[in-house]
Amino acid sequence: MSFKKLLMSLSFGLFMAAQSGAGQAATLEIPAIWNNDHANQVCPAACSSINESWNGHWWTTVPNEQSACSCSPNAEPEPAPAPSPDCTERLFCTFGVENWECEDSKGRTSFGDNYCKAADKLRNVACDQGEAFSFKALKCTKRPLPFE
């Protein structure tokens, strides 16, 4: 096959691929594929040239001259998990002079002059690291003030 024919068949193949609807398999016409082993060598690269993946199907379109690879859209990346509800909620407490210590399930501790401050510090650490978090899982203890 001449270079001009190869270039025309690849251009036509890209045109055919562009004509496929979103989410549908694209047909990419390429020079002749001789057997399944040859298809395993050329179709993955041909499909990746249009940012798709070869789905394992191929066929001859013009004997000894041209074949077609069937390409499928790449899978969409998994969406990031939604933050746990407690990562978006805040505690509302009255302020006072107290002495609280809270510990989460990973053994991290936090101190605050009220329950909310101590608990929120641990919530922020967990949520910043993408961990699930629940205020209910905290073990918080009110400690005596130094002057009590």
Secondary structure, DSSP 8 states (H G I E B T S, - for coil): --HHHHHHHHHHHHHHHHHS-TTS-EEEEEE---SHHHHHHHHHHHHHTTTEEEEEEEEEEETTTEEEEEEEE-----------HHHH-----------EEEE-TTS-EEEESSHHHHHHHHHHHHHHTT----GGG-EEEE---TT-
